[in-house]
Amino acid sequence: MNFNKYRIIYCVIFTLIVSKVNAQSELLPLGHDLNNKLGKEIYFNNSKRIHTSLLPYIVSDIDSSGKDSLLKSVMPLEKDWQSKNWLFRKIFQQHLVEVNDKDYSFYLDFLPDLQIGRQGGNTTWLNTRGIEIGGKIGKQFSFTSHFYENQGKFARYITDYITTNRVVPGQGYAKLYGKGGFDYAYSGGTLSYTPSKYLNVQLGYDKNFIGDGYRSLLLSDNSFNYPFLKVTATLGSVRYMAMWAQFIDLYDTPFDDETPYPKKYGLFHYLSWNATKRLSLGLFENIMWRPRGFDFSYVNPVMFMRPTEYANGSPDKALLGLNASYKIADRYVAYGQLMINEFTFKEVFANTGYWANKQGGQLGIKGFDIFKVSNLSAQLEMNRVRPYSYSASDHYKNYGHYNQSLAHPYGANFKEYLAIVNYRYKRFDARLQLTTATYGLDINGLNYGKDIYKPYTTRVDDYGVNIGHGLKTDLLFTDLKIGYLLNPKNNLRLEVGGTYRKETNSQFNDKQRFFTIGLRSSFRNIYTDF
């Protein structure tokens, strides 16, 4: 054993821990709309060089004034009438319960998501009651915890998805409720500890995201919450993250209340380097392993675990990736990702559609205050993932959790183009999304590479495997939401929305339209654009 090498590592860790604390531990909620509103502060902050691809953000990386101040910064100046009595302050300015002291703070919020809608002759609805608590002790320690109780009846394509996968998209296990409805619970939370300005430790049951785009091909917040331990170290322009996580595999678990859910495990490493004021680069690594208990050979937080995997005598599943972003003209950000699940160098350049070339790529650009219009932002993005990517020889080692992908909601075997436009005027905001996609559906019980839970050993072909393999299907998805923000601290808002979805192939032509209106809150990303 090379003791000198480990002595250096331990000395570095000790130095990080005992260094003088000069950072906060609060985390910014993981929400695309919020990050978009704060886009200029995140990407073009002249006083800070933020590692933009590692989310959720640590608040002090963006603004040292604290989370509540940062959330309120997206609002216009407060009016006198909003402060005239207790009820108005709680609706428009404050948390439901709010305690602030120089050494600690605490808040509690009631978070409703009450919607009613119409699809054809059917009524859709959602009845969510949530509670969130959070706070901080000094600058070193912060915490959040939330719980949502939900019942709902959804649009037809979402109902079909829940029935097939037994989970509400991104929100966990679903049980039948009434006629055509579902009942489900959602909970989570994170403890964040910052012992020094160089080190942050998080223990959570929540979600994470790696990337600068709307989607991530490396790690997204598409699936349900999971328990994790995350350690992040920062030295100058370099930030390094190591995370150990536990996942649930429901794929062939009986649909009853007696069988425990099988566990599987994942190790994640991500190295982010702000190479210049404009260019950022990231290197990603993941290992997934079967439910054999925690493997202590993976405790080592240093990257390049593939040799350790082979040394274990067990071929666990590895995923590698690159992330990059470049800032243009202090207003635009170009970004991209490369995901490599497996490839054969010779076959990549042979252009024969070899099944084991399992890669994916992302390219995108987003801008803030575009055309010099204040609070107008837009994003264009392309994602492509080859068939059988993220899958494994068995579903216990695939890149999934709770019957959903840990990366893109489409799984694999797809190409996607999307455009998103956001505009905010005082308390009003509007969001328009247009998505087109092509993918290959599995038909006749065969595995054409879209479902990441099917083992790649059941593949149909070895060659000629390209995107659209199987039943080639086209998707058009458009969504418009208009909201009126009441309270920036919990994202309480009135919202009306309309969605059109068209899925076509040689066997069916499915068109769906629906409209919703409601009172909503929280910053969660809930993806229904599939």
Secondary structure as the mmCIF struct_conf table of DSSP 4:
data_model
#
loop_
_struct_conf.conf_type_id
_struct_conf.id
_struct_conf.beg_label_comp_id
_struct_conf.beg_label_asym_id
_struct_conf.beg_label_seq_id
_struct_conf.end_label_comp_id
_struct_conf.end_label_asym_id
_struct_conf.end_label_seq_id
HELX_RH_AL_P HELX_RH_AL_P1 PHE A 3 VAL A 18
BEND BEND1 SER A 19 SER A 19
HELX_LH_PP_P HELX_LH_PP_P1 LYS A 20 VAL A 21
STRN STRN1 LEU A 27 LEU A 27
HELX_RH_AL_P HELX_RH_AL_P2 HIS A 32 LYS A 37
TURN_TY1_P TURN_TY1_P1 LEU A 38 LEU A 38
HELX_RH_AL_P HELX_RH_AL_P3 GLY A 39 TYR A 43
BEND BEND2 PHE A 44 PHE A 44
TURN_TY1_P TURN_TY1_P2 ASN A 46 SER A 47
TURN_TY1_P TURN_TY1_P3 THR A 52 SER A 53
STRN STRN2 LEU A 54 LEU A 55
BEND BEND3 PRO A 56 PRO A 56
HELX_LH_PP_P HELX_LH_PP_P2 TYR A 57 TYR A 57
STRN STRN3 ILE A 58 ILE A 58
HELX_RH_AL_P HELX_RH_AL_P4 VAL A 59 ILE A 62
TURN_TY1_P TURN_TY1_P4 SER A 64 SER A 65
HELX_RH_AL_P HELX_RH_AL_P5 LYS A 67 LYS A 72
TURN_TY1_P TURN_TY1_P5 SER A 73 VAL A 74
BEND BEND4 MET A 75 MET A 75
HELX_LH_PP_P HELX_LH_PP_P3 PRO A 76 LYS A 79
HELX_RH_3T_P HELX_RH_3T_P1 ASP A 80 SER A 83
BEND BEND5 LYS A 84 ASN A 85
HELX_RH_AL_P HELX_RH_AL_P6 TRP A 86 PHE A 92
TURN_TY1_P TURN_TY1_P6 GLN A 93 GLN A 93
BEND BEND6 GLN A 94 GLN A 94
BEND BEND7 LEU A 96 LEU A 96
STRN STRN4 VAL A 97 ASN A 100
BEND BEND8 LYS A 102 ASP A 103
STRN STRN5 TYR A 104 GLN A 119
TURN_TY1_P TURN_TY1_P7 GLY A 120 GLY A 121
STRN STRN6 ASN A 122 ILE A 137
TURN_TY1_P TURN_TY1_P8 GLY A 138 GLN A 140
STRN STRN7 PHE A 141 LYS A 153
HELX_RH_AL_P HELX_RH_AL_P7 ARG A 156 ASN A 165
BEND BEND9 ARG A 166 ARG A 166
STRN STRN8 VAL A 167 VAL A 168
TURN_TY1_P TURN_TY1_P9 PRO A 169 GLN A 171
STRN STRN9 GLY A 172 TYR A 173
STRN STRN10 LYS A 175 TYR A 177
TURN_TY1_P TURN_TY1_P10 GLY A 178 GLY A 180
STRN STRN11 GLY A 181 SER A 196
TURN_TY1_P TURN_TY1_P11 LYS A 197 TYR A 198
STRN STRN12 LEU A 199 ASP A 206
STRN STRN13 PHE A 209 ILE A 210
BEND BEND10 GLY A 211 ARG A 215
BEND BEND11 LEU A 217 LEU A 218
STRN STRN14 LEU A 219 LEU A 219
BEND BEND12 ASP A 221 ASP A 221
BEND BEND13 SER A 223 SER A 223
STRN STRN15 TYR A 226 LEU A 235
TURN_TY1_P TURN_TY1_P12 GLY A 236 SER A 237
STRN STRN16 VAL A 238 ILE A 248
TURN_TY1_P TURN_TY1_P13 TYR A 251 ASP A 252
BEND BEND14 PHE A 255 THR A 259
HELX_LH_PP_P HELX_LH_PP_P4 PRO A 260 PRO A 262
STRN STRN17 LYS A 263 ASN A 274
BEND BEND15 THR A 276 ARG A 278
STRN STRN18 LEU A 279 TRP A 289
BEND BEND16 PRO A 291 ARG A 292
HELX_RH_3T_P HELX_RH_3T_P2 PHE A 296 TYR A 298
BEND BEND17 VAL A 302 MET A 303
HELX_RH_AL_P HELX_RH_AL_P8 ARG A 306 ALA A 311
TURN_TY1_P TURN_TY1_P14 ASN A 312 GLY A 313
BEND BEND18 SER A 314 SER A 314
STRN STRN19 LYS A 317 ILE A 328
TURN_TY1_P TURN_TY1_P15 ALA A 329 ARG A 331
STRN STRN20 TYR A 332 GLU A 342
HELX_RH_AL_P HELX_RH_AL_P9 PHE A 345 ALA A 350
TURN_TY1_P TURN_TY1_P16 ASN A 351 ASN A 351
BEND BEND19 THR A 352 THR A 352
TURN_TY1_P TURN_TY1_P17 TRP A 355 ALA A 356
STRN STRN21 LYS A 358 PHE A 368
BEND BEND20 ASP A 369 ASP A 369
HELX_RH_3T_P HELX_RH_3T_P3 ILE A 370 LYS A 372
TURN_TY1_P TURN_TY1_P18 SER A 374 ASN A 375
STRN STRN22 LEU A 376 VAL A 385
TURN_TY1_P TURN_TY1_P19 PRO A 387 TYR A 390
BEND BEND21 SER A 393 ASP A 394
HELX_RH_3T_P HELX_RH_3T_P4 HIS A 395 LYS A 397
BEND BEND22 ASN A 398 TYR A 399
STRN STRN23 GLY A 400 HIS A 401
TURN_TY1_P TURN_TY1_P20 TYR A 402 ASN A 403
STRN STRN24 GLN A 404 SER A 405
BEND BEND23 LEU A 406 ALA A 407
TURN_TY1_P TURN_TY1_P21 PRO A 409 TYR A 410
BEND BEND24 ALA A 412 ASN A 413
STRN STRN25 PHE A 414 TYR A 425
TURN_TY1_P TURN_TY1_P22 LYS A 426 ARG A 427
STRN STRN26 PHE A 428 LEU A 441
TURN_TY1_P TURN_TY1_P23 ASN A 444 GLY A 445
STRN STRN27 ASN A 447 ASN A 447
BEND BEND25 GLY A 449 GLY A 449
TURN_TY1_P TURN_TY1_P24 ILE A 452 TYR A 453
BEND BEND26 LYS A 454 LYS A 454
HELX_RH_3T_P HELX_RH_3T_P5 TYR A 456 THR A 458
STRN STRN28 ARG A 459 ARG A 459
BEND BEND27 VAL A 460 VAL A 460
BEND BEND28 ASP A 462 GLY A 464
TURN_TY1_P TURN_TY1_P25 ILE A 467 GLY A 468
BEND BEND29 GLY A 470 GLY A 470
STRN STRN29 LEU A 471 ASN A 487
TURN_TY1_P TURN_TY1_P26 PRO A 488 ASN A 491
STRN STRN30 LEU A 492 THR A 504
BEND BEND30 SER A 506 GLN A 507
STRN STRN31 ASN A 509 ARG A 520
#
